Amino acid sequence: MDSSAAIMDGTAKEFTRWQAKVEERDIISQMHESILGHILSFLPTMEAVRTSVLSKGWIDVWTSITNLEFNDSVPFSGKKMQKEQYEYFVNKMLLHLGILRTQSFSLCLTSYHYEPSMVGAWISSILEKGVQKLHIQYADKVHFPSHTLFSCNSLVQLKLQMTCSLSVPTFACLPNLQTLSISGIKLLSESPIYSKDLILSFPLLKVFEAKGCEWSTKQNLCIQAPLLEKCSMSVWTSLSNDPCKSSIKIFSPHLTDFSYEGDLEKEIILSNPSSVQTASVVIVIDEDRKENMEKLGFQLQKLLTQIREVERLKLLLYKVLVNAADIFTLLPAFGRLTYLQLNEVTGEALLNILHNSPRLDTLVLQNGVFDFNKDALVSTSVPQCFLSSLKVFQFKGFNVHEHELLLAKFVMANAAVLEEMTICTAFWLQYSDIDIESVKEQILSLPKCSSSLMIQFSQVNGS
């Protein structure tokens, strides 16, 4: 054996002895239990618990995991747990968790109906352990521990997709909360004194979303969130016939993205509306409350006046113009508006908006226009945005009505810098006797003010 071979053989033997020593030491078992718990937190919770059968030393390691995910639809050992088994599993987990703070807790219950008090006890237990990220999804009723929630100062992210009532205290502060998302929640007042405002303070909150929630508080609700950037809420008042004159005040000097969906029964007040750059306003009218149309028009004008400095606006009205055709008569000037999307609008209302939007770049009509008076078109002046800024026009829900053809002709004849015009015909036209090709030829033959205009057609609305 030459010297090189001897050296290689010696090196191999030394490596084998080193490997044996490493295996003898069992590095993993020598790790601190908190480190092992952190590692197990990256596994599905049920799989983490199964490590307790590895050896005696691993029996209690799972109690140190900091990220918990419970989902009763996820199979365990290849099959779905029965309801009683799942209840026992969750109860045992929460009872034996260690003293470490829980970083995240997710509870998704979609397979069974549980006792409301039991689910409430689970939520209360995890809140008391100082959870930072909490996500609850459950469609059935729950006895929600409102007081424990508003006392949990450790919360950073909170997402509740539930059917439950949440009692709002006179004052509450969640000092570390950064993201708040609630849906299906009914907000109630904890205080019987109607004259006092309810104040929710979120010093670090940046994103607030409330979807499909019923706001039944009779007091003014004040949300103090100095760092809030995005606010999206659907505000539905109580189904009772009691008049509701309260408001929702949002104190957020840095708010840039604002979305509202509801009936405007509650007034929305923004502390610094000029900071909003993108806004979406969706108004839906309850058929049983048509008598409130005058109030609705006033509230809508107040809201639009607040966000008049917005750059992008989606304004969708449902069952509104049928009952209040003059709702757009008093509109603010949208001096910075470049993008506008509408779904219910009359020709007269559209002209009012266009005249008040001198910098408009893109106009999207989601469902065409209700009517368009030919005399109004003849007598009106050309909107400033037609002369200098409008480049994109999307006409969806095109039904080939005469007033719609008049609008298309008006836009093409006066939009001097228009570059793209898209016409999406209504769905029902593909089953009608109307010759769509002839309609296309008619539109293409209309006079064009812009030499760079490209016209596109789509056979199905929205495609």
Residue pairs with C-beta under 8 A, 6 or more apart in sequence:
1 9
28 36
29 55
29 57
33 60
33 61
33 64
34 64
34 100
36 61
36 64
37 61
37 62
37 63
37 64
37 65
37 66
37 98
37 100
38 64
38 65
38 66
40 48
40 51
40 61
40 62
40 64
40 65
41 48
41 65
41 66
41 67
41 103
42 67
44 69
44 74
45 65
45 67
45 68
45 69
45 70
45 93
46 74
46 76
46 89
48 62
48 65
49 62
49 89
49 93
51 58
51 61
51 62
52 58
52 59
52 60
52 61
52 62
60 96
63 96
63 97
63 98
64 98
64 100
66 100
66 101
66 102
66 103
66 104
67 102
67 103
67 104
67 105
68 93
68 102
68 104
68 105
68 106
68 126
69 106
69 108
70 90
70 93
70 106
70 107
70 108
70 109
71 106
71 108
71 110
72 81
72 83
72 86
72 108
72 109
72 110
72 111
72 112
73 80
73 108
73 110
73 111
75 81
80 111
81 89
83 111
83 112
83 114
86 112
87 114
87 118
90 122
94 122
94 125
94 126
97 129
101 129
101 130
101 131
101 132
101 154
102 126
102 129
102 130
102 131
102 132
103 131
103 132
103 133
104 131
104 132
104 133
104 134
104 135
105 126
105 131
105 133
105 134
105 135
106 134
106 135
106 136
107 119
107 122
107 123
107 126
107 135
107 136
107 137
107 138
108 135
108 137
108 138
109 119
109 137
109 138
109 140
110 137
110 138
110 139
113 140
114 138
114 140
116 140
116 141
116 142
116 143
117 143
119 138
119 140
119 142
119 143
120 142
120 143
120 144
120 145
123 136
123 142
123 144
123 145
123 148
123 149
124 145
124 148
126 134
127 134
127 145
127 148
127 149
127 151
127 152
128 148
128 152
130 152
130 154
131 152
131 154
131 155
132 154
132 155
132 156
132 157
132 176
133 155
133 156
133 157
134 155
134 157
134 158
134 159
134 160
135 157
135 159
135 160
135 161
136 159
136 160
136 161
136 162
137 161
137 162
138 161
138 162
138 163
139 162
139 163
139 184
140 163
141 163
141 164
142 162
142 163
142 164
143 164
144 162
144 164
144 165
144 166
146 166
146 167
146 168
146 169
146 190
147 167
147 169
149 166
150 169
150 172
150 174
152 174
153 174
153 175
153 176
154 176
155 174
155 176
155 177
156 176
156 177
156 178
156 179
157 177
157 178
157 179
158 174
158 177
158 179
158 180
158 181
158 182
159 179
159 181
159 182
160 181
160 182
160 183
160 184
160 185
161 183
161 184
162 183
162 184
162 185
163 184
164 184
164 185
164 186
165 185
165 186
165 187
165 188
166 182
166 185
166 186
166 187
166 188
167 188
167 189
167 190
168 187
168 188
168 189
168 190
168 198
168 200
168 217
168 221
169 190
169 191
169 198
170 190
170 191
170 193
170 196
170 198
170 199
171 198
171 199
171 201
172 199
172 200
172 201
173 200
173 201
173 202
173 203
174 201
174 202
174 205
175 203
175 204
176 204
177 202
177 204
177 205
178 204
178 205
178 206
178 207
179 205
179 206
179 207
180 202
180 205
180 207
180 208
180 209
181 207
181 208
181 209
181 210
181 211
182 209
182 210
182 211
182 213
183 209
183 210
183 211
183 212
183 213
184 211
184 212
184 213
185 210
185 213
185 214
186 213
186 214
186 216
187 213
187 214
187 215
187 216
187 217
187 221
188 216
188 217
189 198
189 216
189 217
189 218
189 219
191 198
191 219
193 219
194 218
194 219
195 219
196 219
197 219
197 220
197 221
197 222
197 249
198 217
198 219
198 220
198 221
198 222
199 222
199 224
200 221
200 222
200 223
200 224
201 224
201 225
202 208
202 223
202 224
202 225
202 228
203 225
203 226
203 227
204 227
205 225
205 227
205 228
206 227
206 228
206 229
206 230
207 228
207 229
207 230
208 223
208 225
208 228
208 230
208 231
208 232
208 233
209 230
209 231
209 232
209 233
210 232
210 233
210 234
210 235
211 232
211 233
211 234
212 234
212 236
213 233
213 234
213 235
213 236
214 236
214 237
214 238
214 239
215 221
215 235
215 236
215 237
215 238
215 248
215 266
216 237
216 238
217 246
218 244
218 246
219 246
220 246
220 247
220 248
220 249
221 246
221 247
221 248
221 249
222 249
222 251
223 248
223 249
223 250
223 251
223 252
224 251
225 250
225 251
225 252
226 251
226 252
226 253
226 254
227 252
227 254
228 250
228 252
228 254
228 255
229 254
229 255
229 256
229 257
230 255
230 256
230 257
230 258
231 250
231 252
231 255
231 257
231 258
231 259
232 257
232 258
232 259
232 280
233 248
233 259
233 260
233 261
233 262
234 260
234 261
234 262
234 282
235 248
235 260
235 261
235 262
235 263
235 265
235 266
235 268
236 262
236 263
237 244
237 262
237 263
237 265
237 266
238 244
244 265
244 266
246 266
246 267
247 266
247 267
247 268
247 269
248 266
248 267
248 268
248 269
249 269
249 271
250 268
250 269
250 270
250 271
251 271
252 270
252 271
252 272
252 275
253 271
253 272
253 275
254 272
254 275
255 270
255 272
255 275
255 276
256 275
256 276
256 277
256 278
257 276
257 277
257 278
257 279
258 270
258 276
258 278
258 279
258 280
258 307
259 279
259 280
259 281
259 282
260 268
260 279
260 280
260 281
260 282
260 303
261 280
261 281
261 282
261 283
261 284
262 282
262 283
262 284
263 283
263 284
263 285
263 286
263 289
263 296
264 283
264 295
264 296
264 299
264 300
264 303
265 292
267 299
267 302
268 303
268 306
269 306
270 276
270 306
270 307
273 306
273 307
273 308
273 309
274 309
276 307
276 309
276 310
277 310
277 311
277 312
278 310
278 311
278 312
278 313
279 307
279 310
279 312
279 313
279 314
280 313
280 314
280 316
281 300
281 303
281 304
281 307
281 313
281 314
281 315
281 316
282 314
282 316
282 317
282 318
283 296
283 300
283 316
283 317
283 318
283 320
284 318
284 319
285 293
285 296
285 318
285 319
285 320
285 323
287 319
290 323
293 323
293 324
294 324
296 320
296 324
296 327
297 324
297 326
297 327
300 327
301 327
301 330
301 331
301 332
304 315
304 331
304 332
305 332
307 313
308 332
308 333
308 334
308 335
309 334
309 335
309 336
310 334
310 336
310 337
311 336
311 337
311 338
311 339
312 337
312 338
312 339
313 334
313 337
313 339
313 340
313 341
314 340
314 341
315 340
315 341
315 342
315 343
316 341
316 342
316 343
316 344
316 366
317 327
317 343
317 344
317 345
318 343
318 344
320 327
320 344
321 327
321 344
321 345
321 346
321 349
321 370
325 346
325 349
327 349
328 345
328 346
328 348
328 349
328 352
328 353
329 352
331 352
331 353
331 356
332 356
333 356
333 357
333 358
334 340
334 353
334 356
334 357
334 360
335 358
335 359
336 359
337 357
337 359
337 360
338 359
338 360
338 361
338 362
338 389
339 360
339 361
339 362
339 364
340 353
340 357
340 360
340 362
340 363
340 364
341 364
341 366
342 350
342 353
342 364
342 365
342 366
343 365
343 366
343 367
344 367
344 370
345 353
345 365
345 369
345 370
346 369
346 370
346 371
346 372
347 369
347 370
347 371
347 372
347 373
347 376
347 377
347 403
347 407
348 373
348 376
350 365
350 369
350 407
351 376
351 380
351 383
354 360
354 363
354 383
354 385
354 386
355 381
355 383
355 384
357 383
357 385
358 383
358 384
358 385
358 388
358 389
359 385
359 389
360 385
360 389
360 390
361 385
361 389
361 390
361 391
361 392
362 390
362 391
362 392
362 393
362 394
363 390
363 392
363 393
363 394
364 394
364 396
365 394
365 395
365 396
365 397
366 396
366 397
367 396
367 397
368 395
368 396
368 397
368 398
368 399
368 401
368 404
368 426
369 403
369 404
369 407
371 403
372 403
372 404
372 406
372 407
373 403
374 403
374 406
377 406
377 410
382 414
386 411
386 414
386 415
386 416
386 418
387 414
387 416
387 417
388 416
388 417
389 417
390 415
390 417
390 418
391 417
391 418
391 419
391 420
392 418
392 419
392 420
392 421
392 422
393 411
393 415
393 418
393 420
393 421
393 422
394 421
394 422
394 424
395 404
395 407
395 408
395 421
395 422
395 423
395 424
396 424
396 461
396 462
397 424
397 426
397 461
398 404
398 423
398 424
398 425
398 426
398 461
399 425
399 426
399 429
400 425
400 429
400 434
400 436
400 439
405 442
405 443
408 421
408 423
408 443
408 446
409 446
409 447
411 418
411 421
412 418
412 421
412 443
412 446
412 447
412 448
412 449
412 453
413 446
413 447
413 448
413 449
414 449
415 449
415 450
415 453
416 449
416 450
417 450
417 452
418 449
418 450
418 452
418 453
419 450
419 452
419 453
419 454
420 453
420 454
420 456
421 453
421 454
421 455
421 456
422 455
422 456
422 457
422 458
423 443
423 455
423 456
423 457
423 458
424 457
424 458
424 460
424 461
424 462
424 463
425 436
425 457
425 458
425 459
425 460
425 461
426 461
427 460
427 461
429 436
429 459
430 459
430 460
436 459
440 457
443 455
444 455
